[in-house]
Amino acid sequence: MAAPVFGASDVLSLGADWEPQGSDGALNLTRATASGNDGDIVAEKGHNTINSGTATYIYIGAETAFAAAILAAAAWVGMVKNSLLITGIGIDYSPCAAGKRPLVAFTFRDGPTTANHHYLTALVLPTYVAVGVNVPDILTITGGDAETTNNQWGLTAQFGEDLDKDGEFLAGETYAGEETLNITTVGIPTSVTSTGWIETQAPSTTCPIRSNVGYNEGIGHTYIRAVIRTATE
């Protein structure tokens, strides 16, 4: 048994500006079967083996916005890093309430070795809130008596692939990119500037949250919008 090694690995080779916090991975394949005249399986074979997983980082570089930091690392959704295709990025700002840096999770899979296009956001997405202990607002929010307690942003894309005559990966690329922003507040904000977004979940004024055990917390707001692909040089 090999000696244990302390510390997380930089699975995507993002470089010195990104401190790996952890990762997981799985090896999956597709099982093909054929049935005989009595319905029992008479043949079976595994094919199209895929390595996939998630790698989580904190950013410690000089960029003040994730839009610039992720671009500098060439790690947007649809790009290939360390022979792995990035299929999603998620940023969790809840650690900022404790004075910590936001967590950035990249989902990935193997297969493609090059990329023709990628998906990125037009949002600023601050890398760290240095003044005070609070969660930054991503959209412009007029709070009233409400306060933002968490922001979770994500960008994902679907993946389409072709298989060769043996059922193994031949070619594929990402498509249908979209980004999601989940905002959690205590109280209902007076307004949220969300032009270009579709709000798929909002606090109910017909059936508002009520509690007889304390303050109401964890009111969710979910916004989604499509992302147009960008050509990868």
Secondary structure, DSSP 8 states (H G I E B T S, - for coil): ------S---TT---TTEEEEEEEEEEEEEEEEEE-TTS-EEEEEEEEEEEEEEEEEEE-SS-SBHHHHHHHTT-SBT-EETTEEEEEEEEE-GGGGGT---EEEEEEESS-S--SEEB--SS--BS---SSS----SSEEE-TT-EEEEEEEEEEEEEEEEE-TTS-EEEEEEEEEEEEEEEEEES--SEEE-TT-EEEE---SSS----SSS----EEEEEEEE---EE--
